Amino acid sequence: MFKLPNANYKFTDKKISPLSVMSIVLSLISFAALLVSLIMSFKLAGQIETRVGITAILCLVFSLTSVVLSIRTYFQKKVYHVFSHIGLAVAAINLVYLMYVYGLGMIG
């Protein structure tokens, strides 16, 4: 059997940052909670309880934390930034949605 002399190649020493994983987890939890609250709001024709609003505020905190964690990951060296990009994108979508909903609440 033919075996290559140096079969144990290591092309990179980059790792996945735990901050980026936490960022994507927080942003996905926030996205799921906002999606559930949106569905509940449509089912009840906008007559929802205050705990759904409190959930939205908690999602705001999660999204802002996710943005901070993603930005902190960009300053680390020798880490992959794929999860940071995904976490930042989902958190930005959450924040835009929350600004839209709160803006509508202030107008109406």
N, C-alpha and C positions, 0 to 999 in steps of 0.2 A: 504494500500500500504506500502510495506516495504522500508524504507529509511536507508541508511548507516549513521552512526553517524558522520563520518568525510569524507564527499564526496568531499570536496574542497582540494584535494591533490595538492601540488606543489612540484614536484620532483627536479626542478632546477630553478635557478634564472638567467640563461644565457640569453643573448640577441643576436640579430644579429647586428653586428657592421655596422654603416653607411659607414665606410671606405672600408669594404669588398664589400658592395653593389656597391659603386662607382668604385671599382676596377674591378668588373665583368662587369659593364656597359661600362667602358672605353675600356676594352679589347675586348668586343663583338662588339663595334662600330668600333674599329680598325680592327678586323677580317673581318667584313662585307665590310669595305672600301677596304681592301686589296684584298678580293675576287672579288669585282666589278672591281677593276683596273686590276686584272689578266685576267678576262673575256674580258674586253675591249682590253687588249694587244693582246690576242689571236685572237680576231675578226679583229683587224687592222694589224695583222702580225708583231707586234713589233714597228710599226710606230705611236707612241702615242705622245700626246702633253706634254709639260713640267708641266702642272698642275697636271697630274697624278703622276709625280715624287714628286711634292710638297705635294700631298696627302699622298704619302708613307712616307715622312719626318714627316708629322703630325701624321701619324700612329705610327711612331717610338717614338715620344714624348708621345703619349697616352699609348703605351705599357710600356715605362719606368716609367711613372707615375703610371700605374697600378701595376707594380712590387713593387714600393716604398710603395704604399698604402697597398698592401698585406703583405709586410714585417712588416710594422708598426702595422698591426692588430695582428700579432703573438705575440707581446709584451703586448697586452691588456689581462687582466684577466676577466674571467666570460663572454666570448663571444664565439659564435660558429665560427668555422674556415672553415666551408664547402665552403662558398662563397669565402673566401680567397684562398683556394686551387684551386677552379675553375678559379678564376681571374688570379692567378699566372700561371696556366697551359696554359690558352689561350694566355696570354701575352708572355709566353716563346715560344709558337709556332709561334706567330707573329714575335718575335725577331729573331728566327732561320730562318724564311722565309726571313725576310728583310736582314739579314747577307748574306744569300745565293744569293739573287738578287743583292745586292750591290757588292758582291764578283765577280759574273759573269760580272757585269758592269766594274769592274776594270781590269779583265782579257781580256775581249773582247773589 
